[in-house]
Amino acid sequence: MHEILSIEDFYLGCDQRGWFATIEAYIADMVVVHPATMIDPAEMGPALCIGTLILDDDAWVRPIEAHEQLQLASEVDNWIISTGH
């Protein structure tokens, strides 16, 4: 499980897969800040990432509170570092 530092953007969408949530969040320990040396291990830092979660039903299709956004974000397994577009 990844540590979610903050949620920056959240939206719901629907396509051929059904309803999904797309979340943009700062995730801890996603990028190398300082590479490893012969003496010290690599130092990791946070990065802005995007994750998508397919929703089981349409119960989420309503205004989503901040604590619910965090709950959904904690279920994302495939965070991808944002390209910053």
CYANA upper distance limits for C-alpha pairs under 8 A (distance plus 0.5 A):
  1 MET  CA     74 SER  CA      7.87
  1 MET  CA     77 ASP  CA      7.80
  2 HIS  CA     27 ILE  CA      7.16
  2 HIS  CA     28 ALA  CA      7.45
  2 HIS  CA     74 SER  CA      8.03
  3 GLU  CA     27 ILE  CA      6.29
  3 GLU  CA     28 ALA  CA      5.94
  4 ILE  CA     25 ALA  CA      7.35
  4 ILE  CA     26 TYR  CA      6.66
  4 ILE  CA     27 ILE  CA      5.26
  4 ILE  CA     28 ALA  CA      6.94
  4 ILE  CA     73 ALA  CA      8.25
  4 ILE  CA     74 SER  CA      7.90
  5 LEU  CA     25 ALA  CA      7.75
  5 LEU  CA     26 TYR  CA      5.84
  5 LEU  CA     27 ILE  CA      6.10
  5 LEU  CA     28 ALA  CA      6.95
  6 SER  CA     25 ALA  CA      6.04
  6 SER  CA     26 TYR  CA      5.83
  6 SER  CA     27 ILE  CA      7.99
  7 ILE  CA     23 ILE  CA      7.73
  7 ILE  CA     24 GLU  CA      6.61
  7 ILE  CA     25 ALA  CA      4.72
  7 ILE  CA     26 TYR  CA      7.00
  7 ILE  CA     69 GLN  CA      8.36
  7 ILE  CA     70 LEU  CA      7.84
  8 GLU  CA     23 ILE  CA      8.24
  8 GLU  CA     24 GLU  CA      5.96
  8 GLU  CA     25 ALA  CA      5.65
  8 GLU  CA     26 TYR  CA      7.86
  9 ASP  CA     23 ILE  CA      6.31
  9 ASP  CA     24 GLU  CA      5.41
  9 ASP  CA     25 ALA  CA      7.38
 10 PHE  CA     21 ALA  CA      7.61
 10 PHE  CA     22 THR  CA      6.36
 10 PHE  CA     23 ILE  CA      5.10
 10 PHE  CA     24 GLU  CA      6.84
 10 PHE  CA     69 GLN  CA      7.76
 11 TYR  CA     21 ALA  CA      6.26
 11 TYR  CA     22 THR  CA      5.99
 11 TYR  CA     23 ILE  CA      7.18
 12 LEU  CA     19 TRP  CA      7.55
 12 LEU  CA     20 PHE  CA      6.26
 12 LEU  CA     21 ALA  CA      5.03
 12 LEU  CA     22 THR  CA      6.84
 12 LEU  CA     61 VAL  CA      7.93
 13 GLY  CA     19 TRP  CA      6.21
 13 GLY  CA     20 PHE  CA      5.90
 13 GLY  CA     21 ALA  CA      6.85
 13 GLY  CA     22 THR  CA      8.20
 14 CYS  CA     18 GLY  CA      5.76
 14 CYS  CA     19 TRP  CA      4.85
 14 CYS  CA     20 PHE  CA      6.59
 15 ASP  CA     19 TRP  CA      7.24
 17 ARG  CA     54 ILE  CA      8.13
 18 GLY  CA     54 ILE  CA      7.80
 18 GLY  CA     55 LEU  CA      7.96
 19 TRP  CA     54 ILE  CA      6.71
 19 TRP  CA     55 LEU  CA      6.02
 19 TRP  CA     56 ASP  CA      8.20
 19 TRP  CA     57 ASP  CA      7.66
 19 TRP  CA     58 ASP  CA      7.10
 20 PHE  CA     52 THR  CA      7.31
 20 PHE  CA     53 LEU  CA      6.00
 20 PHE  CA     54 ILE  CA      4.77
 20 PHE  CA     55 LEU  CA      5.62
 21 ALA  CA     52 THR  CA      6.14
 21 ALA  CA     53 LEU  CA      5.76
 21 ALA  CA     54 ILE  CA      7.03
 21 ALA  CA     55 LEU  CA      7.56
 21 ALA  CA     72 LEU  CA      8.47
 22 THR  CA     50 ILE  CA      7.54
 22 THR  CA     51 GLY  CA      6.28
 22 THR  CA     52 THR  CA      4.93
 22 THR  CA     53 LEU  CA      7.04
 23 ILE  CA     50 ILE  CA      6.13
 23 ILE  CA     51 GLY  CA      5.78
 23 ILE  CA     52 THR  CA      6.77
 23 ILE  CA     73 ALA  CA      7.17
 24 GLU  CA     48 LEU  CA      7.41
 24 GLU  CA     49 CYS  CA      6.11
 24 GLU  CA     50 ILE  CA      4.95
 24 GLU  CA     51 GLY  CA      7.02
 25 ALA  CA     48 LEU  CA      6.11
 25 ALA  CA     49 CYS  CA      5.95
 25 ALA  CA     50 ILE  CA      6.96
 26 TYR  CA     46 PRO  CA      6.76
 26 TYR  CA     47 ALA  CA      5.88
 26 TYR  CA     48 LEU  CA      4.90
 26 TYR  CA     49 CYS  CA      6.52
 27 ILE  CA     46 PRO  CA      5.82
 27 ILE  CA     47 ALA  CA      6.11
 27 ILE  CA     48 LEU  CA      6.93
 27 ILE  CA     49 CYS  CA      7.08
 28 ALA  CA     44 MET  CA      8.49
 28 ALA  CA     45 GLY  CA      6.49
 28 ALA  CA     46 PRO  CA      4.63
 28 ALA  CA     47 ALA  CA      7.24
 29 ASP  CA     44 MET  CA      5.29
 29 ASP  CA     45 GLY  CA      5.04
 29 ASP  CA     46 PRO  CA      5.57
 29 ASP  CA     47 ALA  CA      8.04
 30 MET  CA     44 MET  CA      7.00
 30 MET  CA     45 GLY  CA      6.50
 30 MET  CA     46 PRO  CA      5.96
 30 MET  CA     47 ALA  CA      6.22
 30 MET  CA     81 ILE  CA      8.21
 31 VAL  CA     44 MET  CA      5.98
 31 VAL  CA     45 GLY  CA      5.90
 31 VAL  CA     46 PRO  CA      6.86
 31 VAL  CA     47 ALA  CA      6.84
 32 VAL  CA     42 ALA  CA      7.06
 32 VAL  CA     43 GLU  CA      6.37
 32 VAL  CA     44 MET  CA      5.01
 32 VAL  CA     45 GLY  CA      6.72
 33 VAL  CA     42 ALA  CA      8.04
 33 VAL  CA     43 GLU  CA      5.97
 33 VAL  CA     44 MET  CA      5.73
 33 VAL  CA     45 GLY  CA      6.18
 34 HIS  CA     42 ALA  CA      6.20
 34 HIS  CA     43 GLU  CA      5.51
 34 HIS  CA     44 MET  CA      7.56
 35 PRO  CA     41 PRO  CA      7.85
 35 PRO  CA     42 ALA  CA      5.08
 35 PRO  CA     43 GLU  CA      6.97
 36 ALA  CA     40 ASP  CA      6.22
 36 ALA  CA     41 PRO  CA      4.97
 36 ALA  CA     42 ALA  CA      4.35
 36 ALA  CA     43 GLU  CA      7.67
 37 THR  CA     41 PRO  CA      6.83
 37 THR  CA     42 ALA  CA      7.78
 47 ALA  CA     81 ILE  CA      7.05
 47 ALA  CA     82 SER  CA      8.35
 48 LEU  CA     81 ILE  CA      6.49
 48 LEU  CA     82 SER  CA      6.13
 49 CYS  CA     79 TRP  CA      6.36
 49 CYS  CA     80 ILE  CA      5.70
 49 CYS  CA     81 ILE  CA      4.70
 49 CYS  CA     82 SER  CA      5.23
 50 ILE  CA     79 TRP  CA      6.09
 50 ILE  CA     80 ILE  CA      5.79
 50 ILE  CA     81 ILE  CA      6.85
 50 ILE  CA     82 SER  CA      6.40
 51 GLY  CA     73 ALA  CA      8.13
 51 GLY  CA     76 VAL  CA      6.59
 51 GLY  CA     77 ASP  CA      8.22
 51 GLY  CA     78 ASN  CA      6.53
 51 GLY  CA     79 TRP  CA      5.19
 51 GLY  CA     80 ILE  CA      6.85
 52 THR  CA     76 VAL  CA      7.11
 52 THR  CA     78 ASN  CA      8.00
 52 THR  CA     79 TRP  CA      8.37
 53 LEU  CA     72 LEU  CA      8.11
 53 LEU  CA     75 GLU  CA      7.99
 53 LEU  CA     76 VAL  CA      6.43
 55 LEU  CA     60 TRP  CA      8.14
 60 TRP  CA     64 ILE  CA      7.75
 64 ILE  CA     68 GLU  CA      6.63
 64 ILE  CA     69 GLN  CA      6.99
 65 GLU  CA     69 GLN  CA      6.85
 66 ALA  CA     70 LEU  CA      6.86
 67 HIS  CA     71 GLN  CA      6.72
 68 GLU  CA     72 LEU  CA      6.71
 69 GLN  CA     73 ALA  CA      6.54
 70 LEU  CA     74 SER  CA      6.62
 71 GLN  CA     75 GLU  CA      7.41
 72 LEU  CA     76 VAL  CA      7.55
